[in-house]
Amino acid sequence: MGCGWRWRHRRGGPGRPPKDRVIGFSIKRVTFVPVDERGVPLPGEPIYLMPDELEALRLVYLEGLTQGEAAERMGVSRGTLWRVLDSGRRKIAQALVEARPIVIVPPAPG
Protein backbone atom coordinates (compact mmCIF):
# COMPACT_ATOMS: atom_id res chain seq x y z
CA MET A 1 0.00 0.00 0.00
CA GLY A 2 2.99 2.34 0.40
CA CYS A 3 3.03 5.50 2.41
CA GLY A 4 -0.25 7.05 3.34
CA TRP A 5 -2.28 8.47 6.14
CA ARG A 6 -5.81 8.07 7.41
CA TRP A 7 -8.55 10.69 7.27
CA ARG A 8 -12.23 10.75 8.13
CA HIS A 9 -15.05 13.24 8.25
CA ARG A 10 -15.47 14.43 11.81
CA ARG A 11 -19.06 13.87 12.75
CA GLY A 12 -20.98 13.73 15.99
CA GLY A 13 -24.33 12.31 16.79
CA PRO A 14 -26.08 9.00 16.47
CA GLY A 15 -25.27 6.31 13.96
CA ARG A 16 -22.21 4.38 12.98
CA PRO A 17 -18.99 6.43 13.11
CA PRO A 18 -17.36 7.12 9.73
CA LYS A 19 -14.61 4.76 8.62
CA ASP A 20 -11.06 6.05 8.12
CA ARG A 21 -10.00 6.56 4.50
CA VAL A 22 -6.40 5.97 3.50
CA ILE A 23 -4.99 8.95 1.58
CA GLY A 24 -1.84 8.08 -0.38
CA PHE A 25 -0.29 11.51 -0.85
CA SER A 26 0.21 14.80 0.97
CA ILE A 27 -2.58 17.33 0.44
CA LYS A 28 -1.98 21.06 0.70
CA ARG A 29 -4.62 23.77 0.79
CA VAL A 30 -4.90 25.03 -2.77
CA THR A 31 -7.52 27.26 -4.40
CA PHE A 32 -8.22 27.29 -8.13
CA VAL A 33 -9.85 30.57 -9.11
CA PRO A 34 -11.49 31.13 -12.52
CA VAL A 35 -10.54 34.34 -14.29
CA ASP A 36 -12.11 36.25 -17.18
CA GLU A 37 -10.38 37.06 -20.48
CA ARG A 38 -8.58 40.03 -18.84
CA GLY A 39 -7.23 37.84 -16.03
CA VAL A 40 -9.61 39.26 -13.41
CA PRO A 41 -10.83 36.67 -10.87
CA LEU A 42 -14.52 35.86 -11.19
CA PRO A 43 -16.61 36.20 -8.02
CA GLY A 44 -18.43 33.22 -6.63
CA GLU A 45 -18.92 31.04 -3.59
CA PRO A 46 -16.12 28.44 -3.50
CA ILE A 47 -16.70 24.72 -3.77
CA TYR A 48 -14.74 22.64 -1.27
CA LEU A 49 -13.16 19.35 -2.39
CA MET A 50 -12.52 17.04 0.58
CA PRO A 51 -9.38 14.89 0.93
CA ASP A 52 -11.20 11.60 0.24
CA GLU A 53 -12.85 13.04 -2.89
CA LEU A 54 -9.49 14.22 -4.24
CA GLU A 55 -7.87 10.85 -3.47
CA ALA A 56 -10.69 8.93 -5.20
CA LEU A 57 -10.40 11.16 -8.29
CA ARG A 58 -6.62 10.75 -8.28
CA LEU A 59 -6.70 6.95 -8.02
CA VAL A 60 -9.41 6.35 -10.63
CA TYR A 61 -8.74 9.08 -13.20
CA LEU A 62 -5.04 9.84 -12.81
CA GLU A 63 -3.65 6.42 -11.88
CA GLY A 64 -6.25 4.51 -13.94
CA LEU A 65 -7.27 2.07 -11.20
CA THR A 66 -10.64 0.36 -11.25
CA GLN A 67 -13.12 1.42 -8.59
CA GLY A 68 -12.53 -1.88 -6.80
CA GLU A 69 -8.75 -1.36 -6.75
CA ALA A 70 -9.13 2.26 -5.63
CA ALA A 71 -11.55 1.25 -2.86
CA GLU A 72 -9.08 -1.36 -1.63
CA ARG A 73 -6.26 1.21 -1.54
CA MET A 74 -8.43 3.66 0.39
CA GLY A 75 -9.63 0.99 2.81
CA VAL A 76 -13.33 1.48 2.03
CA SER A 77 -16.04 -0.51 0.28
CA ARG A 78 -16.58 -0.15 -3.45
CA GLY A 79 -19.95 1.47 -2.76
CA THR A 80 -18.35 4.08 -0.52
CA LEU A 81 -15.67 4.75 -3.13
CA TRP A 82 -18.39 5.22 -5.77
CA ARG A 83 -20.26 7.74 -3.58
CA VAL A 84 -17.06 9.70 -2.81
CA LEU A 85 -16.06 9.66 -6.50
CA ASP A 86 -19.54 10.79 -7.56
CA SER A 87 -19.47 13.63 -5.05
CA GLY A 88 -16.05 14.79 -6.28
CA ARG A 89 -17.13 14.63 -9.95
CA ARG A 90 -20.28 16.63 -9.25
CA LYS A 91 -18.34 19.31 -7.38
CA ILE A 92 -15.77 19.66 -10.18
CA ALA A 93 -18.52 19.83 -12.83
CA GLN A 94 -20.47 22.42 -10.83
CA ALA A 95 -17.35 24.57 -10.36
CA LEU A 96 -16.58 24.45 -14.10
CA VAL A 97 -20.13 25.17 -15.27
CA GLU A 98 -20.78 27.93 -12.71
CA ALA A 99 -17.21 29.36 -12.89
CA ARG A 100 -16.72 29.01 -9.13
CA PRO A 101 -13.44 28.64 -7.23
CA ILE A 102 -12.38 25.14 -6.13
CA VAL A 103 -10.74 24.85 -2.72
CA ILE A 104 -8.85 21.66 -1.91
CA VAL A 105 -9.27 21.14 1.81
CA PRO A 106 -6.33 19.59 3.66
CA PRO A 107 -7.02 17.42 6.69
CA ALA A 108 -7.26 19.14 10.06
CA PRO A 109 -4.10 18.73 12.14
CA GLY A 110 -4.19 16.15 14.87
Backbone bond lengths (Angstrom), bond angles and torsions (degrees), N, CA, C in turn:
res aa  C-N    CA-C-N  psi(-1)  N-CA   C-N-CA  omega(-1)  CA-C   N-CA-C  phi
1 M - - - 1.443 - - 1.526 110.62 -
2 G 1.317 119.29 -22.12 1.456 121.26 177.40 1.513 111.72 77.29
3 C 1.336 114.40 -165.80 1.453 118.35 -179.19 1.519 108.85 -75.54
4 G 1.277 115.86 153.24 1.449 120.63 179.61 1.506 109.71 177.63
5 W 1.293 115.89 172.27 1.449 120.95 177.23 1.510 108.32 -141.02
6 R 1.315 115.86 166.52 1.458 120.95 -175.20 1.511 109.87 -107.15
7 W 1.333 116.01 141.64 1.447 122.52 -179.76 1.513 108.50 -141.39
8 R 1.325 116.29 148.37 1.465 120.25 173.74 1.517 109.33 -150.61
9 H 1.335 114.57 153.54 1.456 119.56 174.33 1.518 107.08 -64.34
10 R 1.294 117.28 134.22 1.465 119.93 174.01 1.522 107.16 -83.62
11 R 1.300 115.20 126.67 1.453 119.31 -175.50 1.514 108.99 -148.11
12 G 1.290 116.86 138.43 1.456 120.78 176.09 1.510 109.29 -112.62
13 G 1.295 115.15 169.87 1.452 118.44 175.92 1.512 112.62 107.04
14 P 1.324 115.10 -175.45 1.452 120.28 -176.60 1.524 112.30 -72.61
15 G 1.295 114.92 166.44 1.462 120.43 178.35 1.514 111.76 102.24
16 R 1.303 114.15 173.48 1.452 121.49 -179.78 1.525 109.84 -69.81
17 P 1.338 118.45 134.67 1.461 119.13 178.27 1.524 110.84 -66.94
18 P 1.344 117.07 149.12 1.463 119.65 179.62 1.522 111.83 -64.09
19 K 1.317 115.51 148.85 1.460 121.67 179.70 1.530 109.49 -85.77
20 D 1.331 116.80 143.55 1.460 120.99 175.45 1.521 109.77 -60.28
21 R 1.332 116.07 147.08 1.460 122.02 174.71 1.513 107.49 -118.57
22 V 1.313 117.12 130.74 1.456 121.53 179.66 1.526 108.80 -80.88
23 I 1.320 116.23 123.74 1.463 122.61 178.77 1.524 106.60 -109.20
24 G 1.328 116.86 123.94 1.459 121.62 -170.86 1.515 116.53 -92.72
25 F 1.315 118.49 10.60 1.461 119.50 177.84 1.528 109.01 -153.86
26 S 1.309 116.28 164.38 1.457 122.11 -178.25 1.523 109.86 -80.27
27 I 1.320 116.36 130.43 1.460 121.52 -179.01 1.520 109.21 -109.52
28 K 1.316 115.66 129.63 1.453 122.04 176.42 1.520 108.12 -110.90
29 R 1.325 115.96 154.72 1.472 119.65 176.70 1.521 108.10 -72.08
30 V 1.312 115.49 119.53 1.460 122.32 -179.46 1.526 107.26 -135.52
31 T 1.335 116.26 142.15 1.453 121.35 176.10 1.519 109.22 -122.88
32 F 1.322 116.43 127.80 1.459 122.94 175.00 1.522 106.40 -101.51
33 V 1.330 116.44 120.58 1.456 121.20 -175.78 1.528 109.52 -115.69
34 P 1.346 117.52 124.52 1.463 119.27 177.11 1.530 110.22 -71.40
35 V 1.315 115.74 145.40 1.466 121.04 178.42 1.526 109.30 -126.70
36 D 1.333 116.10 155.66 1.461 119.96 177.56 1.528 109.68 -83.55
37 E 1.332 116.68 -174.48 1.465 120.46 -175.67 1.528 113.27 -65.13
38 R 1.337 117.75 -18.13 1.474 120.87 176.94 1.523 111.79 -92.25
39 G 1.329 117.46 -1.87 1.459 120.99 -178.80 1.514 114.02 87.00
40 V 1.335 116.88 12.81 1.463 121.60 179.44 1.529 108.63 -87.57
41 P 1.344 117.65 128.30 1.472 119.87 178.93 1.525 111.65 -59.29
42 L 1.328 115.18 137.80 1.464 121.11 177.91 1.526 109.32 -85.22
43 P 1.337 117.30 138.04 1.463 119.45 178.96 1.526 110.52 -74.15
44 G 1.286 115.22 156.23 1.462 119.77 176.36 1.512 110.96 160.93
45 E 1.312 114.87 151.88 1.464 121.54 177.49 1.526 108.41 -69.40
46 P 1.334 118.48 128.52 1.463 119.43 -178.03 1.524 112.91 -69.46
47 I 1.316 114.35 156.28 1.461 122.40 173.82 1.524 106.45 -109.09
48 Y 1.320 116.55 130.53 1.458 121.96 -174.65 1.522 111.00 -100.13
49 L 1.327 116.86 121.63 1.460 123.62 177.73 1.521 107.90 -97.87
50 M 1.334 116.63 119.21 1.464 122.02 -176.44 1.529 110.74 -79.40
51 P 1.346 117.12 159.45 1.465 120.28 -177.92 1.526 114.41 -56.17
52 D 1.341 118.00 -40.76 1.465 119.44 -179.09 1.526 111.56 -69.66
53 E 1.333 117.69 -32.68 1.467 120.59 177.29 1.527 110.40 -67.05
54 L 1.326 116.30 -43.70 1.461 120.39 178.67 1.526 110.88 -63.95
55 E 1.316 117.77 -42.04 1.467 121.21 179.58 1.528 111.16 -64.59
56 A 1.332 117.65 -42.02 1.470 120.87 178.15 1.528 110.41 -62.22
57 L 1.328 117.17 -45.26 1.467 121.03 178.18 1.528 110.45 -61.51
58 R 1.319 116.81 -42.38 1.464 121.46 -179.63 1.530 111.48 -62.26
59 L 1.330 116.15 -47.68 1.465 120.02 -176.72 1.529 112.41 -65.90
60 V 1.328 116.82 -43.96 1.468 120.32 -175.10 1.529 111.88 -79.86
61 Y 1.323 117.71 -47.14 1.461 119.82 -172.50 1.517 114.53 -93.96
62 L 1.326 118.27 -28.68 1.460 119.61 -179.99 1.526 111.42 -92.90
63 E 1.343 116.14 -45.46 1.466 119.47 -179.98 1.524 112.52 -86.98
64 G 1.326 118.69 -14.56 1.455 121.99 176.95 1.518 114.97 75.35
65 L 1.337 117.71 23.63 1.462 120.26 178.06 1.526 110.24 -76.99
66 T 1.324 116.04 155.78 1.460 119.49 172.44 1.524 107.35 -73.71
67 Q 1.326 116.22 165.31 1.463 118.93 178.24 1.524 111.28 -62.57
68 G 1.327 116.99 -35.40 1.465 120.31 177.58 1.518 112.05 -64.23
69 E 1.342 116.38 -44.05 1.466 120.74 179.05 1.529 110.95 -66.26
70 A 1.325 116.44 -41.60 1.466 120.27 179.18 1.525 110.81 -64.72
71 A 1.329 116.76 -41.38 1.469 120.89 178.75 1.523 110.48 -61.39
72 E 1.323 116.25 -41.65 1.461 120.51 179.35 1.528 110.70 -62.42
73 R 1.333 116.44 -43.77 1.471 120.51 179.29 1.524 112.09 -63.14
74 M 1.342 115.59 -36.56 1.463 119.41 -178.80 1.522 112.72 -83.72
75 G 1.323 117.32 -10.64 1.461 120.80 178.66 1.514 113.43 75.90
76 V 1.339 116.49 30.85 1.465 121.40 179.07 1.523 108.91 -128.90
77 S 1.331 116.07 170.65 1.461 119.70 177.15 1.526 109.82 -74.05
78 R 1.327 115.86 163.34 1.458 119.95 178.32 1.525 111.08 -64.34
79 G 1.324 116.60 -35.68 1.466 120.77 177.36 1.521 112.05 -63.52
80 T 1.326 116.23 -42.39 1.465 120.26 177.43 1.518 110.40 -64.38
81 L 1.331 116.77 -42.86 1.463 120.39 178.30 1.521 109.63 -59.92
82 W 1.335 117.76 -42.82 1.459 121.07 -179.48 1.523 110.55 -61.26
83 R 1.329 117.62 -43.57 1.473 120.99 -179.63 1.528 111.17 -64.71
84 V 1.339 117.31 -42.39 1.460 121.58 179.23 1.531 110.16 -65.25
85 L 1.331 116.81 -43.29 1.454 122.39 178.85 1.529 110.75 -63.26
86 D 1.325 116.95 -43.71 1.457 121.91 178.49 1.532 110.83 -61.97
87 S 1.311 116.94 -42.82 1.459 121.22 178.66 1.528 110.87 -62.25
88 G 1.330 117.21 -44.50 1.461 121.44 178.57 1.520 112.14 -63.12
89 R 1.346 116.53 -43.56 1.475 120.27 178.82 1.517 111.43 -62.17
90 R 1.324 116.91 -43.58 1.466 120.88 -179.82 1.533 111.01 -62.68
91 K 1.325 116.24 -42.18 1.465 119.89 179.78 1.524 111.31 -64.01
92 I 1.331 117.48 -43.56 1.464 121.15 179.04 1.539 109.95 -63.49
93 A 1.330 116.84 -45.44 1.466 120.66 179.44 1.525 111.04 -61.83
94 Q 1.318 117.46 -43.79 1.456 121.24 179.56 1.530 110.82 -61.88
95 A 1.330 116.60 -43.52 1.468 120.59 179.47 1.527 110.96 -62.61
96 L 1.328 117.76 -40.84 1.463 120.86 179.95 1.524 111.80 -68.23
97 V 1.323 117.14 -46.18 1.467 121.58 -177.11 1.526 111.28 -68.26
98 E 1.335 116.81 -40.38 1.465 120.65 -176.50 1.530 112.73 -94.40
99 A 1.338 117.75 4.28 1.471 123.13 -179.19 1.523 111.66 50.78
100 R 1.353 115.23 53.40 1.463 121.12 -179.62 1.524 109.74 -110.30
101 P 1.323 117.09 149.98 1.471 120.11 177.61 1.528 111.24 -63.75
102 I 1.315 115.95 149.22 1.474 123.05 175.16 1.517 106.76 -113.13
103 V 1.328 116.71 124.62 1.455 121.94 177.30 1.519 108.14 -111.13
104 I 1.338 116.19 122.33 1.458 120.59 174.79 1.512 106.96 -88.66
105 V 1.324 115.07 119.04 1.464 121.76 -173.71 1.520 109.87 -91.94
106 P 1.333 118.01 119.59 1.466 119.39 175.61 1.526 109.02 -77.75
107 P 1.314 117.12 162.90 1.459 119.38 177.80 1.529 110.69 -67.54
108 A 1.306 116.29 151.47 1.461 120.75 176.33 1.525 109.16 -70.28
109 P 1.321 118.73 140.76 1.462 119.95 179.23 1.515 111.45 -64.08
110 G 1.320 113.82 145.29 1.474 118.79 176.47 1.423 109.99 92.67
